[in-house]
Amino acid sequence: MEKLNQSSSFLLFLDRSSRTCSPCMASVAAEPHFHVLAVDDSHTDRKLIERLLKTSSYHVTAMDSASKALEFLGLLDQETTAPEADVNLIITDYCMPGMTGYDLLKKIKESCFLKDIPVVIMSSENLPSRINRCLEEGANDFFLKPIQLSDMKRLRSHILKGKSKDISNNIIKREFSIESILPNWARTRLSFTAWKLLSYFSFFTCNC
């Protein structure tokens, strides 16, 4: 009986959340301080992208090499725990000495902890083969240099999609974790409520 009462309370919480999630999502959309990791070996280009990001209300961490970016992300050593760095998006130059931006992209997408972080590649060369290569590897966008202030708006949409994906994944995990203690009728209701929330998040993302 105690477990059933807990289940009923949880379902009531989900129902209330589904009716009041619009203000929650509005607060996510209004968040002014997303954290962006910018990587470029060129001092001039790095300072430009840093200034544009700060002008657009992003919190910026700038690195002059892919190896330093990996160290900041906690990917230099063998990956066993989730990195402490809280980064919402990574924007990196393609051509850099040593490890390139493409190599950095591959490392991030191979990480079980960081693979969902949006990655944007920058380059001064408009080469279709290079662009396609990066997009096929998992890059979310490809910017041509010099970077413009208008490009910053495109970053926000990638970040919001990433956050929506995280929220959806958390709902799914929560659903499966509580499923084992619920009776069949409650499982059905829980699955339907989770489906409604996921549908809302998908609609919100598509209309950002």
N, C-alpha and C positions, 0 to 999 in steps of 0.2 A: 504493500500500500504506500509505503514511503517513497519507493522508486516511482510509482505512478504519479504521486503528487509532484515530485520533482520534474517529471516529464511534462505534466500539464503546465507547470509554471514556465518551463522552457519554451513550450509551444506558444503560450500567451505572449512571451517576450518577443518571439519571432513575428507573431501577427502584428504586434505593436510596431516593431521595427519596420515591417513592410509598409505600414501606413504612414510612417514618419520619416522615411529615408530620404525624401526630397531635400529637406534642410541639411541633412548630413552630407549628401552628395554636393549640394551647393557650397558647403564650407570647404570641401576638397577642391572644387573648381576655383575657389577664391584664394587658395593657399598661395601666398606671394613668395615664399622662400624655399623653392625646390633646390636641391643640391646637385650641381652639375660638375663633373670632373672633366676639365679641358686639357688636352694633351697636344703639344706642338713644340718641335725643336726650335722653331724660328721665334726669336724674342719679340720681333715686331708683330707677327701674326698672333702670338700667344697673348700679348698685351691688348691687341684689338679685340679678340674674342672674349677676353676677360672683361673688358670695358663694356662690350655690348651685352654680355650676360648680366652684369651688375646693373646696367641701365634698365634691363628688363626684369629686375627684382629677383634674380637668381642668386643663390649662395654659390660661390665659385671656389674650387680648388684647382690650381693650375700646375701642370707638370711639364718638364721639358723633354721627357723621354718616355717610351712605352714601358721600359723596365722599372722606372720610378712609379709609374701608374700601377703596375702590377704589385709592387711592394706596398703601395698605399692601400690597394684592394685586398692585400693579404694572399696573393696568388703566387708569390715567388717560392715559398716553401710548399711542401706537400699539403694539399688541402684536406683537412680533417674536421674543421669546425667552421661555422658561418663567420665571415669577415665582420669586423666591428664597424668598418666604414659604411655609413648610410648614404649611398649615392643613388639619385633618382634617374640620372642619365649621364652617358659618357659621350663626349664629342672629341674626335681625334683626327689629326692629320694623317694622310695616307703615307706619304714619303718621309721617313725619318731614318737616320743612321742606326745601324744595329737592328733592333726590332722595329718593324714597320707598323703602321696603324692596322693593316690587314692582319698581321700576326697577333696584335693585341686583341682584335675582334675575335679571332679564333680561340684565343685563350679564355676570353670571357664567356663565349658560347659553349665551351667545353666544361665550364664550371657548373656544378649542380646548384651552387648557391647564388651565382651571379648571372646565369644565362638569360633571365627574364629582364635584366636591366636594358633599357633601350640604348643602342649604340648608333651614333651618327658619324659618318666619315667625311672628311674635308679634303679637297685637292684643288690645285690650280690648273690641272690638266683635265679637259673634258674628253675622257676616253671611254666609250661605251663598254668595251671589254672589262675595264677596271670597275666601272660602276656596277655592271651585272655581276661580276665576281664577288663584290662586297655584299650586294643585296642577296645573292644566293647563299652566302655564308651566314646571313642573319642580321645584317645591318638594317636599321629601320629607315635610314634616309642617307642621301649623299648630297653634300653642299659643295658648290664651286666657289673657290676663292676669287676675289676677296669677299669675306662674309659680310652680309648686310644686316641691318637692324630688323628688317622684315623677316629674315630667316628665323629669328628668335621665336616668333609666333608658332612656327612649325614644331619647335621643340616641345612646347607645352602640350600639344595634342598627343605626342608620343608618350610623354610622362603620364598623362591622364589615362591613356590606354593601359599602360603598365600597372598603374595603381588599381584600375578597375579589374584587371586580371588577378592581382593579388587578393583583392576582396572576394572575388568569385572563388578562388582556390581555398580561401579560409572558410567560406561558407560550406563548400563541399567537404572539407576535412572535418568541420564541426558536425556536419550531418552524419558522417560515417562513424565518428567517435561516440555519439550518443545513441546510435541506432540499436546497439546490442541490448540496451536496457529498456527499450520501448516495446509495447504490445503492437500487434500488426496494424490496428486501426490508427495508432499514433504515428507509426512509421510512414504510412500513406500520407497523412496530413503534413508531416514534417517534410517529406519529399516534395509535395505540392507547394508548400511555402517557400522552400529553397529555390524551386524552379521559378516562382514569381519574382524572387529577389534577383536571381541571375538574369532573368529577362529584362528587369528594370535597368540593371547595370549595363547590359549590352546595348539597350536603347540609348542610355545616357552617353556611352562612349561614342556611338555612331553619330550622335548629334552635337559633339563638342566642337 
